[in-house]
């Protein structure tokens, strides 16, 4: 694929977007640029600090913003969930599926549809 340089188009693009093709090309191809922000300080970081816990297994749960507002930290979330489990165990056994319930007694059963009459065919 070949491209033809159009000086007028380059000028109009620079005016429209505020950057020239040459400037954008240099910006894109800067491979040695350090992108680390100065406010990031990893001088006291510990490599692999959470590795063992992660390998042991994690269960990450994302709370919706309205739910997250109700809890200060993960300990309060765990406490609320433990209380909910305790409440559930006192009311329902968690080891088995709930039995199917019978339909309400005040409900009138449906009547069977009447069969359609059979029409005689002409022969």
C-alpha positions as CSV (number, residue, x, y, z in Angstrom):
1,X,0.0,0.0,0.0
2,X,1.4,3.4,-1.0
3,X,0.7,6.7,0.5
4,X,1.1,10.1,-1.1
5,X,2.0,13.0,1.1
6,X,-0.5,15.8,1.0
7,X,0.9,19.0,2.5
8,X,-2.5,20.7,2.6
9,X,-4.1,17.8,4.3
10,X,-1.3,17.6,6.9
11,X,-1.7,21.3,7.5
12,X,-5.5,21.1,8.0
13,X,-5.1,18.1,10.3
14,X,-2.5,20.0,12.4
15,X,-4.9,22.9,12.7
16,X,-7.9,20.6,13.5
17,X,-6.2,18.3,16.0
18,X,-3.4,20.6,17.3
19,X,-0.6,18.1,16.5
20,X,1.4,17.3,13.4
21,X,2.0,13.9,11.9
22,X,5.7,14.2,12.7
23,X,5.0,15.1,16.4
24,X,2.5,12.2,16.7
25,X,4.8,9.7,15.1
26,X,7.6,10.7,17.5
27,X,5.2,10.5,20.5
28,X,4.0,7.0,19.5
29,X,7.5,5.6,18.9
30,X,9.2,6.8,22.1
31,X,10.2,3.4,23.5
32,X,12.6,4.6,26.2
33,X,10.2,7.0,27.8
34,X,9.8,6.4,31.6
35,X,6.0,6.5,32.2
36,X,6.3,6.0,36.0
37,X,4.8,9.0,37.8
38,X,7.0,10.6,40.4
39,X,4.4,10.2,43.2
40,X,4.6,6.4,42.9
41,X,7.1,5.3,45.5
42,X,8.0,1.6,45.5
43,X,11.2,1.9,47.5
44,X,9.7,0.1,50.5
45,X,7.7,-2.4,48.5
46,X,8.1,-6.1,49.3
47,X,8.2,-8.5,46.3
48,X,5.8,-11.4,46.6
49,X,4.2,-10.2,49.9
50,X,0.8,-11.6,49.0
51,X,2.0,-14.5,46.8
52,X,1.4,-17.3,49.3
53,X,-2.1,-16.1,50.2
54,X,-3.0,-15.8,46.5
55,X,-1.7,-19.3,45.7
56,X,-3.7,-20.7,48.7
57,X,-6.8,-19.4,47.1
58,X,-8.8,-16.3,47.0
59,X,-12.4,-15.4,46.7
60,X,-12.7,-11.8,45.4
61,X,-16.1,-10.3,45.6
62,X,-17.0,-6.9,44.1
63,X,-19.7,-5.1,46.0
64,X,-22.0,-2.7,44.3
65,X,-21.4,0.9,45.3
66,X,-24.6,1.2,47.4
67,X,-23.7,-2.0,49.3
68,X,-20.0,-0.9,49.8
69,X,-21.2,2.3,51.5
70,X,-22.7,0.2,54.3
71,X,-19.3,-1.5,55.2
72,X,-16.2,0.2,56.5
73,X,-13.9,-2.7,55.7
74,X,-13.7,-6.4,54.8
75,X,-14.0,-7.5,58.5
76,X,-17.4,-5.8,58.7
77,X,-18.5,-7.6,55.5
78,X,-17.4,-10.9,56.9
79,X,-19.2,-10.3,60.1
80,X,-22.4,-9.5,58.3
81,X,-22.1,-12.6,56.1
82,X,-21.4,-14.8,59.2
83,X,-24.6,-13.4,60.9
84,X,-26.6,-14.1,57.7
85,X,-25.3,-17.7,57.6
86,X,-26.1,-18.2,61.2
87,X,-29.6,-16.9,60.6
88,X,-30.0,-19.1,57.6
89,X,-28.8,-22.2,59.4
90,X,-31.4,-21.7,62.2
91,X,-34.2,-21.5,59.7
92,X,-33.3,-23.7,56.8
93,X,-30.9,-26.6,56.4
94,X,-28.2,-25.6,53.9
95,X,-27.3,-29.2,53.2
96,X,-30.4,-30.2,51.2
97,X,-32.7,-28.7,48.6
98,X,-36.0,-27.3,49.9
99,X,-39.0,-29.5,49.4
100,X,-41.5,-28.6,46.7
101,X,-44.5,-27.0,48.3
102,X,-48.1,-27.9,47.4
103,X,-50.2,-25.4,45.5
104,X,-52.3,-23.1,47.7
105,X,-55.5,-24.8,48.9
106,X,-57.8,-21.9,47.9
107,X,-56.8,-22.2,44.2
108,X,-59.4,-23.7,41.9
109,X,-58.0,-26.4,39.6
110,X,-58.2,-25.8,35.9
111,X,-60.9,-27.7,34.0
112,X,-59.8,-30.0,31.2
113,X,-60.4,-28.7,27.7
114,X,-63.3,-30.2,25.9
115,X,-62.4,-32.3,22.9
116,X,-63.2,-30.7,19.6
117,X,-66.0,-32.4,17.7
118,X,-64.9,-34.6,14.8
119,X,-66.4,-33.5,11.4
120,X,-67.4,-36.1,9.0
121,X,-65.5,-35.9,5.7
122,X,-67.3,-36.2,2.4
123,X,-66.2,-39.1,0.3
